[in-house]
Amino acid sequence: MNNDEEFLTVCGGCNAKIGAGNLASILKSLPRPKQSNKLLVGYNSDDDAAVYKINDQTAIIQTIDFFPSMVTDPYLFGQIAATNALSDVFAMGGDVLTCLNVVCFPEDSNMNILEKILAGGAAKVKEAGGILAGGHSIHDHHVKYGLSVMGIVNPKKILRNDQVKDNDVLILTKPLGVGIIIPAYNAGQANETAYEKAITSMTTLNKAAADIMKKYPIDSCTDVTGFGLAGHLTEMLHGEYQAILNAEDIPILPEAYEYAGDFLTTAGGQRNRDFLGNRINFTFNDYALEEILFDPQTSGGLLIAVQPEYVGQMMKELRRLPLKPAVIGKVQKRLSNEEPEIIVD
């Protein structure tokens, strides 16, 4: 590994996110935007992006996401970071319009490395159907990259992350475990096969899954990133509902389960575990599975909630996708605040 590669592997990907607990306490101190018939989604909720209404047919989706690298290949880093940033628009039922690069890069480093990062990001923006329109860069000791993304959606077709309904079926469109595999690989403790599976997942846009999803009356949707499946699912349930997950149906990269069992876990996963506390109940002892559900995902899949009558046809279409989406559980009304929000059975 040369010096240019070394500064690409820090606390990378969505594992670098500030913990949900700390973030929530910070956001509470900020002034809340006034109620508006224009700002349809802001940070009053835990949704994936902001949505601003232009007219009765058009609303703008606005989001930003960037992080340090978790891989040594700069082009690959650009692809992963861009794929992750674009995902918020797809999760809200929108289409990507324009993107701006967000870059932090050491002043005295090889600019060819930065060129490759930007090329990787540009390739994914093009694949998503967007236009790369510019960006902003600053000097920093560590490389960080991502995108500010603007999308478009019909105001009546916005998919929120907190609109689940009783009897909804939960669908996950990508396997879990990339947050465990990549650090393990960088430490020389994961094999090449596991690494390639993780890379394939992280560089696969959620666009194809979202295009299928938009054909159906979806109740709620989010993308699974730094707070892990358990964290993002609790946001969807928002205290009113309970999710029953079928452990054997949850798609997991097999090597990630193995590494978790060997205690090759992450600080981000521990932050997620600490934050959720007793809000999740595992009905059997399986430490590795617990870690998988708390594992911060970088560029994870869509978590979709839809009524049972649409699941058969929707899954018939989704199963044609290479990452093999799966039905992982169901939603029901939570009877009391003493009940866990998630039960893994």
Secondary structure by P-SEA (a helix, b strand, c coil): ccaaaaaacccccccccccaaaaaaaaaacccccccccccccccccccbbbbbccccbbbbbbbbbbbbccccaaaaaaaaaaaaaaaaaaacccccbbbbbbbbbccccaaaaaaaaaaaaaaaaaaccccccbbbbbccbbbbbbbccccccccccccccccccbbbbbbcccccaaaaaaaaaaccccaaaaaaaaaaaaccaaaaaaaaaacccccbbbbccccaaaaaaaaacccbbbbbcccccccaaaaaaaaaaccccaaaaaaaaaaccccccccccaaaaaaaaccccccccbbbbcccaaaaaaaaaaaccccccccccccccccccccccccc
